[in-house]
Amino acid sequence: MFKFLIIIFFSSTAAITNAQQVSILLDRADILIGQPINMAVKIPLNASDENVKFFVPDSILHFDVISTSALKHSNGSVHKEFIITSFDSGSFTFPSFKVVVNNQELYTPPVLINIGYSKEDGPGLKDIKPPRHVRPQNYLWLKILAALFSLLLIYLLLKKLFKKKNQVKDSSDFYSDIKIKLEKLKLLTNEPKQFHLKLSEVLRKYLEGEFKEGMMMKTSGEVLNYLNSKNFSKGDVLKLEYALRAGDAVKYAGYETSNEKNIGYLKTVEDFIVSTHEQYEKQKL
């Protein structure tokens, strides 16, 4: 199935005679930015009824946990599978985290992972052609064009200044348009790439319309930083982070998400938009 890189770590205390063995299995330790890594944590058990708990941090520097599996028991051992990736280039250590087996604390070994650029994204230098020096032949035309541009600018500013209020798009129309786009997304959940492109676009357009902030050119990380700077529920922002990070993995690393997961991501974004819009409409009253 996978040719795994196996890292074994022994943890024991003076009060325990039988040392527990924790294994980290990776399908690779060298990836390009955004490529997924399949990681499994395996612990042998003395009995099938032993209590095992994994304590994985919610946020890990330089790494994103895309998905986790349920605990699996087989052949006298238990293991849990993770899919991780990174959008930072360099050599970084995936840190150790705690595993508790029958109140005995064990720790996974840290794993060094190398993340590199693809050839198209490489930071290599390219030659720059020398600039061509073009001298204008008639400065009078430049002055005329500058004057015309100034008049046009004055006209546009005056037009904007005296525009009637009924010419401004009503906020209810904007919100109705967002709701229509969300409804159309339900038809794309079986097409992961198109679905995540549109889902990210709808969320950004909503934030632009509701909070008058430019969002379309921001990265997922910048959007999340903006949301964290506002008075939103940390739980809601964390759910949006899972949806946006999964979308990045689909768009840039070829990762596939299932129809069931896409429906869940859509519900996360829709619930956030509906609750946020209702809250801000109440504040306007």
KEKE-3310 file (N, C-alpha, C; in steps of 0.2 Angstrom, whole numbers, plus 5000, padded with zeros to 4 digits):
npx = (5004:5008:5025:5032:5041:5047:5047:5052:5048:5052:5043:5044:5042:5048:5039:5033:5035:5033:5038:5030:5028:5029:5025:5028:5022:5026:5021:5030:5044:5048:5042:5032:5026:5011:5008:5000:5003:5003:5001:5003:5000:5005:5002:5006:4995:4991:4979:4963:4954:4960:4962:4964:4969:4972:4980:4981:4987:4977:4982:4996:5012:5018:5012:4997:4983:4974:4964:4958:4958:4946:4950:4958:4958:4969:4977:4982:4986:4984:4979:4980:4976:4982:4981:4992:4999:5009:5011:5022:5039:5054:5063:5055:5050:5038:5029:5031:5017:5005:5000:4989:4988:4979:4980:4993:5006:5012:5023:5024:5037:5046:5046:5055:5052:5054:5050:5048:5049:5039:5045:5040:5037:5049:5062:5071:5082:5079:5084:5083:5077:5085:5078:5068:5071:5060:5056:5044:5036:5028:5024:5013:5002:5002:4999:4986:4979:4981:4974:4961:4959:4959:4947:4938:4939:4935:4922:4917:4919:4910:4898:4897:4896:4883:4875:4860:4851:4843:4849:4859:4864:4853:4855:4848:4846:4859:4862:4852:4857:4869:4864:4857:4869:4874:4865:4866:4878:4876:4874:4886:4894:4899:4910:4925:4935:4929:4919:4926:4932:4922:4915:4925:4925:4912:4911:4921:4916:4904:4910:4916:4905:4897:4906:4913:4927:4941:4943:4944:4957:4965:4974:4970:4975:4976:4963:4958:4966:4960:4947:4949:4953:4942:4926:4922:4915:4927:4926:4918:4926:4937:4930:4928:4941:4945:4937:4942:4956:4955:4950:4961:4970:4964:4963:4977:4985:4979:4972:4958:4941:4927:4910:4901:4910:4911:4898:4897:4907:4900:4889:4895:4900:4888:4880:4889:4888:4874:4871:4880:4875:4862:4866:4872:4863:4854:4861:4861:4848)
npy = (4994:5008:5014:5015:5027:5023:5028:5024:5026:5024:5024:5025:5023:5024:5017:5008:4993:4986:4993:5004:5005:5017:5020:5030:5031:5036:5040:5047:5059:5070:5083:5093:5110:5110:5097:5081:5071:5055:5049:5038:5033:5021:5009:4996:4985:4977:4971:4971:4979:4990:5008:5021:5037:5051:5066:5078:5094:5108:5118:5118:5123:5128:5117:5109:5100:5090:5079:5067:5050:5037:5028:5013:4995:4981:4966:4965:4979:4996:5010:5026:5036:5050:5064:5076:5092:5105:5123:5130:5133:5124:5116:5107:5102:5091:5091:5082:5074:5070:5054:5044:5029:5019:5028:5030:5041:5043:5049:5054:5052:5067:5072:5075:5085:5089:5102:5108:5119:5118:5116:5126:5136:5140:5150:5155:5166:5177:5184:5202:5212:5226:5243:5252:5268:5280:5295:5308:5315:5326:5337:5345:5338:5329:5338:5341:5329:5327:5337:5334:5322:5326:5334:5324:5316:5325:5326:5313:5312:5322:5316:5305:5311:5317:5307:5298:5291:5280:5274:5266:5249:5239:5232:5220:5215:5212:5202:5192:5188:5182:5171:5164:5160:5152:5142:5137:5131:5118:5110:5107:5099:5086:5089:5092:5102:5113:5116:5120:5131:5140:5141:5147:5159:5164:5166:5176:5186:5189:5193:5205:5212:5214:5219:5229:5227:5223:5207:5198:5196:5192:5179:5163:5162:5176:5180:5172:5178:5191:5188:5182:5194:5201:5201:5187:5171:5159:5146:5146:5152:5143:5132:5137:5138:5125:5122:5131:5128:5115:5117:5124:5114:5106:5114:5118:5107:5095:5087:5077:5079:5071:5070:5070:5077:5089:5094:5096:5106:5116:5119:5124:5136:5142:5143:5151:5163:5166:5167:5178:5188:5191:5195:5207:5214:5216:5225:5236:5241)
npz = (5000:5005:5005:5019:5029:5044:5061:5077:5094:5111:5127:5144:5162:5179:5187:5178:5171:5158:5144:5133:5115:5103:5086:5072:5056:5040:5023:5015:5017:5011:5002:4990:4991:4998:4995:5000:5015:5021:5037:5050:5067:5078:5090:5100:5109:5125:5128:5121:5126:5131:5136:5125:5121:5110:5109:5100:5095:5091:5083:5073:5070:5054:5049:5042:5047:5038:5038:5049:5055:5063:5078:5075:5078:5077:5075:5089:5091:5090:5079:5072:5059:5049:5038:5032:5028:5021:5018:5018:5014:5016:5029:5042:5058:5063:5077:5093:5101:5114:5119:5128:5136:5146:5157:5156:5151:5135:5122:5105:5093:5087:5070:5056:5042:5025:5014:4998:4984:4969:4952:4944:4953:4959:4966:4958:4949:4935:4919:4916:4904:4897:4900:4888:4881:4878:4871:4872:4858:4857:4868:4870:4868:4878:4889:4885:4886:4900:4905:4900:4907:4920:4920:4918:4929:4939:4935:4938:4951:4956:4951:4959:4971:4971:4969:4970:4984:4982:4971:4976:4979:4988:5004:5006:4994:4990:5000:4996:4984:4988:4994:4984:4977:4986:4986:4973:4974:4979:4969:4965:4973:4970:4962:4966:4964:4956:4965:4977:4973:4969:4982:4990:4983:4985:4999:5001:4993:5001:5013:5008:5004:5016:5026:5019:5015:5006:4999:4989:4984:4994:5003:5009:5022:5026:5025:5036:5046:5047:5051:5063:5069:5072:5081:5081:5084:5090:5088:5076:5067:5067:5061:5048:5045:5043:5031:5022:5021:5017:5004:4999:4998:4988:4977:4975:4977:4972:4980:4984:4989:4997:4992:5004:5013:5006:5007:5020:5022:5015:5022:5034:5029:5025:5037:5044:5037:5037:5051:5054:5046:5051:5064:5061:5055:5065:5073:5066:5068)
capx = (5000:5013:5032:5032:5046:5045:5051:5050:5049:5050:5042:5043:5043:5050:5033:5030:5040:5033:5038:5025:5031:5025:5028:5026:5023:5025:5023:5036:5046:5050:5036:5032:5022:5004:5007:4998:5007:4999:5004:4999:5003:5003:5004:5004:4991:4991:4972:4959:4950:4964:4959:4969:4967:4977:4980:4984:4986:4972:4986:5003:5016:5020:5008:4990:4980:4968:4959:4960:4953:4944:4954:4958:4961:4971:4983:4986:4988:4979:4983:4976:4979:4981:4983:4994:5002:5012:5011:5028:5044:5059:5064:5052:5049:5031:5031:5028:5011:5004:4995:4988:4986:4977:4983:5001:5007:5017:5024:5026:5043:5046:5047:5058:5049:5057:5045:5051:5045:5039:5050:5037:5037:5055:5064:5077:5082:5078:5087:5079:5079:5086:5072:5069:5070:5056:5055:5038:5038:5024:5022:5007:4997:5002:4996:4979:4977:4981:4968:4955:4959:4957:4940:4934:4940:4931:4915:4915:4918:4903:4893:4897:4894:4876:4871:4854:4852:4840:4854:4864:4861:4850:4859:4844:4847:4866:4862:4849:4862:4874:4860:4856:4875:4875:4860:4869:4884:4874:4874:4893:4898:4903:4915:4928:4939:4924:4915:4930:4934:4916:4914:4929:4923:4906:4913:4925:4911:4900:4914:4917:4899:4895:4911:4917:4934:4943:4944:4945:4964:4968:4975:4966:4978:4975:4956:4957:4968:4955:4941:4952:4954:4935:4923:4918:4916:4933:4924:4915:4932:4940:4927:4930:4948:4945:4935:4947:4962:4954:4950:4968:4973:4961:4965:4984:4989:4976:4968:4951:4937:4921:4903:4899:4913:4909:4891:4898:4910:4895:4885:4899:4900:4881:4879:4892:4885:4867:4871:4883:4871:4857:4868:4874:4856:4851:4865:4859:4842)
capy = (5000:5013:5012:5020:5029:5021:5030:5021:5029:5020:5028:5021:5027:5019:5013:5003:4988:4985:4999:5005:5007:5021:5021:5035:5029:5041:5038:5051:5064:5075:5085:5100:5114:5108:5090:5078:5066:5050:5048:5034:5032:5014:5007:4989:4984:4970:4969:4975:4984:4996:5014:5025:5044:5055:5073:5082:5101:5111:5122:5116:5128:5126:5111:5109:5093:5090:5075:5061:5044:5035:5023:5006:4990:4976:4962:4967:4985:5002:5015:5032:5039:5057:5067:5082:5095:5112:5128:5134:5130:5123:5109:5109:5097:5090:5090:5076:5075:5065:5048:5041:5022:5017:5033:5031:5046:5042:5054:5052:5056:5072:5070:5081:5085:5094:5105:5112:5122:5115:5120:5132:5141:5141:5157:5156:5173:5178:5190:5207:5216:5234:5247:5256:5275:5283:5302:5310:5320:5332:5338:5348:5333:5326:5343:5341:5323:5328:5342:5330:5317:5330:5335:5317:5314:5330:5324:5307:5314:5326:5312:5301:5315:5319:5301:5297:5285:5274:5271:5261:5243:5238:5226:5214:5212:5209:5195:5187:5186:5177:5165:5161:5157:5146:5136:5134:5127:5112:5106:5106:5095:5080:5091:5096:5108:5119:5117:5124:5138:5144:5141:5152:5165:5166:5168:5182:5191:5190:5197:5211:5216:5215:5223:5234:5225:5219:5200:5194:5195:5189:5172:5160:5164:5183:5180:5170:5183:5196:5185:5182:5201:5203:5198:5181:5165:5156:5139:5147:5153:5136:5128:5140:5137:5118:5122:5135:5124:5109:5120:5126:5107:5103:5119:5118:5100:5090:5083:5076:5079:5068:5073:5071:5082:5095:5096:5099:5113:5121:5120:5128:5143:5145:5144:5157:5169:5168:5170:5184:5193:5192:5199:5214:5218:5218:5231:5242:5244)
capz = (5000:5006:5007:5024:5033:5051:5066:5083:5100:5117:5133:5150:5168:5184:5190:5173:5169:5151:5140:5127:5109:5098:5080:5067:5049:5035:5016:5013:5022:5007:4998:4987:4995:4997:4994:5006:5018:5025:5043:5055:5073:5079:5097:5102:5115:5128:5128:5116:5130:5134:5134:5121:5119:5107:5111:5094:5095:5086:5078:5073:5066:5048:5046:5042:5047:5033:5040:5054:5055:5069:5080:5072:5081:5072:5077:5095:5091:5089:5076:5070:5053:5048:5032:5034:5023:5023:5013:5020:5011:5021:5033:5048:5062:5065:5084:5097:5104:5119:5118:5134:5136:5153:5161:5155:5146:5130:5117:5098:5091:5082:5063:5051:5035:5020:5010:4993:4978:4962:4947:4941:4958:4961:4967:4953:4946:4928:4916:4915:4899:4898:4898:4882:4883:4873:4872:4869:4853:4857:4875:4871:4868:4885:4893:4884:4889:4907:4907:4899:4912:4926:4919:4919:4936:4942:4933:4941:4959:4957:4950:4965:4977:4971:4967:4975:4989:4979:4966:4979:4979:4994:5007:5006:4987:4990:5004:4992:4979:4991:4996:4978:4975:4990:4984:4967:4976:4981:4963:4963:4978:4967:4958:4972:4962:4955:4972:4982:4970:4970:4989:4993:4980:4988:5006:5000:4991:5007:5018:5005:5004:5023:5030:5015:5016:5000:5001:4983:4982:5000:5003:5015:5029:5027:5027:5043:5051:5047:5055:5070:5072:5073:5087:5079:5088:5089:5085:5070:5063:5066:5056:5042:5043:5040:5025:5017:5020:5012:4998:4996:4996:4982:4971:4973:4978:4969:4985:4983:4995:4996:4992:5010:5016:5003:5010:5027:5021:5012:5028:5038:5027:5025:5044:5046:5033:5039:5058:5054:5043:5056:5069:5059:5053:5072:5076:5062:5070)
cpx = (5004:5020:5033:5039:5044:5050:5048:5052:5047:5049:5041:5044:5045:5045:5031:5036:5040:5032:5033:5029:5026:5028:5024:5027:5021:5026:5028:5037:5048:5044:5037:5026:5014:5002:5005:5003:5003:5003:5000:5003:5000:5006:5002:5000:4992:4984:4968:4954:4954:4961:4965:4966:4973:4975:4984:4982:4981:4976:4993:5007:5019:5017:5001:4987:4974:4963:4962:4955:4951:4950:4953:4961:4963:4977:4986:4988:4983:4983:4977:4979:4977:4984:4985:4998:5005:5012:5017:5034:5050:5059:5061:5050:5041:5032:5028:5022:5009:4999:4995:4985:4985:4981:4990:5002:5013:5017:5026:5033:5042:5048:5050:5055:5052:5051:5049:5046:5045:5044:5047:5037:5043:5058:5070:5077:5082:5081:5081:5081:5080:5080:5074:5067:5066:5054:5049:5040:5034:5021:5015:5001:4996:4998:4988:4976:4976:4975:4961:4954:4956:4949:4936:4934:4935:4923:4913:4915:4912:4897:4892:4894:4887:4872:4865:4854:4849:4844:4859:4860:4859:4854:4855:4845:4854:4866:4858:4853:4867:4870:4859:4863:4876:4871:4863:4875:4882:4874:4881:4897:4901:4908:4920:4932:4934:4921:4919:4931:4928:4914:4918:4927:4917:4907:4916:4920:4906:4904:4915:4911:4896:4900:4915:4924:4936:4946:4946:4953:4968:4969:4971:4968:4976:4967:4955:4960:4963:4949:4943:4952:4947:4932:4918:4920:4922:4931:4922:4921:4936:4937:4928:4937:4949:4943:4939:4953:4961:4953:4956:4971:4970:4963:4972:4988:4985:4973:4961:4947:4930:4915:4901:4903:4912:4903:4892:4902:4905:4891:4888:4899:4893:4879:4882:4889:4878:4867:4875:4879:4866:4860:4870:4868:4853:4854:4863:4852:4842)
cpy = (5006:5011:5017:5021:5028:5024:5028:5025:5025:5025:5024:5026:5022:5015:5008:4999:4987:4991:4999:5007:5011:5022:5026:5032:5034:5038:5042:5057:5070:5077:5091:5103:5112:5101:5086:5073:5062:5048:5044:5033:5026:5013:5000:4989:4977:4967:4973:4980:4990:5003:5019:5031:5047:5062:5077:5089:5103:5115:5120:5120:5125:5120:5112:5101:5093:5085:5070:5056:5042:5030:5016:5001:4984:4972:4964:4974:4990:5007:5020:5035:5047:5059:5074:5085:5102:5116:5132:5130:5130:5116:5111:5102:5096:5087:5084:5078:5069:5060:5045:5034:5020:5022:5034:5036:5044:5048:5051:5055:5061:5069:5076:5080:5090:5096:5110:5115:5117:5119:5126:5138:5143:5148:5159:5163:5172:5184:5195:5211:5223:5238:5251:5263:5278:5290:5304:5315:5326:5333:5342:5343:5330:5331:5342:5335:5324:5332:5338:5325:5320:5332:5329:5315:5319:5328:5318:5308:5317:5321:5307:5305:5316:5313:5300:5291:5279:5271:5266:5255:5241:5232:5220:5211:5209:5202:5190:5184:5181:5171:5161:5157:5151:5140:5133:5129:5119:5107:5104:5101:5089:5082:5096:5102:5114:5121:5122:5131:5143:5145:5147:5159:5168:5169:5175:5188:5193:5195:5204:5216:5218:5220:5228:5233:5221:5213:5196:5192:5193:5182:5169:5162:5171:5184:5178:5174:5188:5194:5185:5189:5204:5199:5192:5176:5161:5149:5140:5148:5147:5132:5130:5139:5130:5118:5126:5131:5118:5112:5122:5119:5105:5107:5118:5112:5094:5085:5083:5075:5075:5072:5075:5077:5089:5098:5099:5105:5118:5123:5125:5135:5146:5147:5151:5164:5171:5171:5177:5190:5195:5196:5206:5218:5220:5225:5237:5245:5249)
cpz = (5000:5007:5013:5027:5040:5056:5073:5089:5106:5123:5139:5156:5173:5187:5185:5171:5161:5147:5134:5121:5105:5092:5076:5060:5044:5028:5013:5018:5018:5002:4995:4991:4993:4996:5000:5009:5022:5031:5047:5061:5076:5086:5098:5109:5118:5128:5124:5120:5133:5131:5131:5119:5116:5108:5105:5095:5090:5081:5078:5068:5060:5045:5047:5042:5043:5035:5045:5054:5062:5071:5077:5076:5076:5075:5083:5095:5089:5085:5073:5064:5052:5041:5033:5028:5025:5017:5014:5017:5016:5024:5040:5052:5064:5072:5087:5100:5109:5117:5125:5134:5144:5158:5161:5149:5141:5125:5110:5097:5086:5075:5059:5044:5031:5015:5005:4988:4972:4957:4945:4947:4961:4962:4963:4950:4938:4925:4915:4909:4900:4896:4891:4883:4877:4875:4869:4864:4853:4864:4876:4871:4875:4890:4892:4887:4897:4909:4906:4905:4919:4926:4920:4926:4940:4941:4937:4949:4960:4956:4956:4971:4977:4969:4972:4979:4986:4973:4969:4980:4987:4997:5006:4999:4987:4994:5000:4987:4981:4992:4990:4976:4979:4988:4978:4968:4977:4975:4961:4968:4976:4963:4963:4970:4961:4961:4976:4979:4971:4978:4992:4990:4984:4995:5006:4998:4997:5011:5015:5006:5011:5027:5026:5015:5009:5002:4995:4982:4988:4999:5009:5021:5030:5029:5034:5048:5052:5052:5062:5074:5074:5079:5085:5084:5086:5086:5078:5065:5062:5061:5049:5040:5040:5033:5020:5016:5016:5005:4994:4994:4990:4976:4970:4974:4975:4974:4983:4989:4993:4995:4999:5014:5013:5006:5016:5027:5019:5018:5033:5036:5027:5032:5046:5043:5036:5046:5058:5052:5048:5062:5067:5057:5060:5074:5072:5064:5076)
residu = (MET:PHE:LYS:PHE:LEU:ILE:ILE:ILE:PHE:PHE:SER:SER:THR:ALA:ALA:ILE:THR:ASN:ALA:GLN:GLN:VAL:SER:ILE:LEU:LEU:ASP:ARG:ALA:ASP:ILE:LEU:ILE:GLY:GLN:PRO:ILE:ASN:MET:ALA:VAL:LYS:ILE:PRO:LEU:ASN:ALA:SER:ASP:GLU:ASN:VAL:LYS:PHE:PHE:VAL:PRO:ASP:SER:ILE:LEU:HIS:PHE:ASP:VAL:ILE:SER:THR:SER:ALA:LEU:LYS:HIS:SER:ASN:GLY:SER:VAL:HIS:LYS:GLU:PHE:ILE:ILE:THR:SER:PHE:ASP:SER:GLY:SER:PHE:THR:PHE:PRO:SER:PHE:LYS:VAL:VAL:VAL:ASN:ASN:GLN:GLU:LEU:TYR:THR:PRO:PRO:VAL:LEU:ILE:ASN:ILE:GLY:TYR:SER:LYS:GLU:ASP:GLY:PRO:GLY:LEU:LYS:ASP:ILE:LYS:PRO:PRO:ARG:HIS:VAL:ARG:PRO:GLN:ASN:TYR:LEU:TRP:LEU:LYS:ILE:LEU:ALA:ALA:LEU:PHE:SER:LEU:LEU:LEU:ILE:TYR:LEU:LEU:LEU:LYS:LYS:LEU:PHE:LYS:LYS:LYS:ASN:GLN:VAL:LYS:ASP:SER:SER:ASP:PHE:TYR:SER:ASP:ILE:LYS:ILE:LYS:LEU:GLU:LYS:LEU:LYS:LEU:LEU:THR:ASN:GLU:PRO:LYS:GLN:PHE:HIS:LEU:LYS:LEU:SER:GLU:VAL:LEU:ARG:LYS:TYR:LEU:GLU:GLY:GLU:PHE:LYS:GLU:GLY:MET:MET:MET:LYS:THR:SER:GLY:GLU:VAL:LEU:ASN:TYR:LEU:ASN:SER:LYS:ASN:PHE:SER:LYS:GLY:ASP:VAL:LEU:LYS:LEU:GLU:TYR:ALA:LEU:ARG:ALA:GLY:ASP:ALA:VAL:LYS:TYR:ALA:GLY:TYR:GLU:THR:SER:ASN:GLU:LYS:ASN:ILE:GLY:TYR:LEU:LYS:THR:VAL:GLU:ASP:PHE:ILE:VAL:SER:THR:HIS:GLU:GLN:TYR:GLU:LYS:GLN:LYS:LEU)
# end
